[in-house]
Amino acid sequence: MMKKKHPQNQAFDFALVEKWLETYFLDPLTSYYDQTQFQIDLFETDHEWIVEAILNDYEISDIRVFIEEKKLTITAIKHPPSRTHHKRSRSIEFPFYIKEQDITASFTNGVLEVFISKTKKGSGKNRYITLP
């Protein structure tokens, strides 16, 4: 009987990921940052992780998405800055190297969606993700 081969970048430790998700959503700082910075939700499909950020008060040109090792950082800065709109930033540290994955993003109607592929390999470098 032959073993089924899985792509190297799809070899996630699902128990570790499940524990990470539980810890993330139960962390009181998650709720605090949802209220003081901007709200973030995490979703999982068969093929990707989806990070959704609610950025109603910002334009696409105000938003930066940076990938570094295991960390995704979303920063929103209103241009020009004002008293009511200052820099807002959130980071999510994943339990695996996301820089190795293919990552795309879209911004529609105040909602930023970052798609982290489970199966497609990315550049393997720290990088900014271009918003279309």
Stockholm file with secondary structure:
# STOCKHOLM 1.0

chainA/1-132         MMKKKHPQNQAFDFALVEKWLETYFLDPLTSYYDQTQFQIDLFETDHEWIVEAILNDYEISDIRVFIEEKKLTITAIKHPPSRTHHKRSRSIEFPFYIKEQDITASFTNGVLEVFISKTKKGSGKNRYITLP
#=GR chainA/1-132 SS CCCCCCCGGGCCCHHHHHHHHHHHHHCHHHHHHHHHTCCEEEEECSSEEEEEEECTTCCGGGEEEEEETTEEEEEECCSSCCSSSCCEEEEEECSSCGGGEEEEEEEETTEEEEEEEEEEECCSSCEEECCC
#=GC SS_cons         CCCCCCCGGGCCCHHHHHHHHHHHHHCHHHHHHHHHTCCEEEEECSSEEEEEEECTTCCGGGEEEEEETTEEEEEECCSSCCSSSCCEEEEEECSSCGGGEEEEEEEETTEEEEEEEEEEECCSSCEEECCC
//
